[in-house]
Amino acid sequence: MKAFFEAIQSLFVDFLFKPLDALRSLELSSWFAANTINWIFMIICASAMVYWIRQLRIFDANGTENQDTTAHSFLK
């Protein structure tokens, strides 16, 4: 049983966390380069939110949005 848990540890420490170790070492030389992926995710989330709000405004302007509190069966 001990070998099983050591295999799991080896999988994560030696293989799956290597990219994170690279980012950690990169942060010492360039903070902006290490946080580029965070900025990419923030841009994607912001653009998705803008798209979602625009779609909500379109449905609200057309009057097709069902705002009844019993619109879903679990809210009865």
Contacts in CASP RR format, 6 or more apart in sequence:
PFRMAT RR
TARGET T0000
AUTHOR 0000-0000-0000
METHOD contacts of the structure
MODEL  1
MKAFFEAIQSLFVDFLFKPLDALRSLELSSWFAANTINWIFMIICASAMV
YWIRQLRIFDANGTENQDTTAHSFLK
23 34 0 8 1.000
23 37 0 8 1.000
24 34 0 8 1.000
26 33 0 8 1.000
26 34 0 8 1.000
27 34 0 8 1.000
27 35 0 8 1.000
56 65 0 8 1.000
59 65 0 8 1.000
69 75 0 8 1.000
70 76 0 8 1.000
END
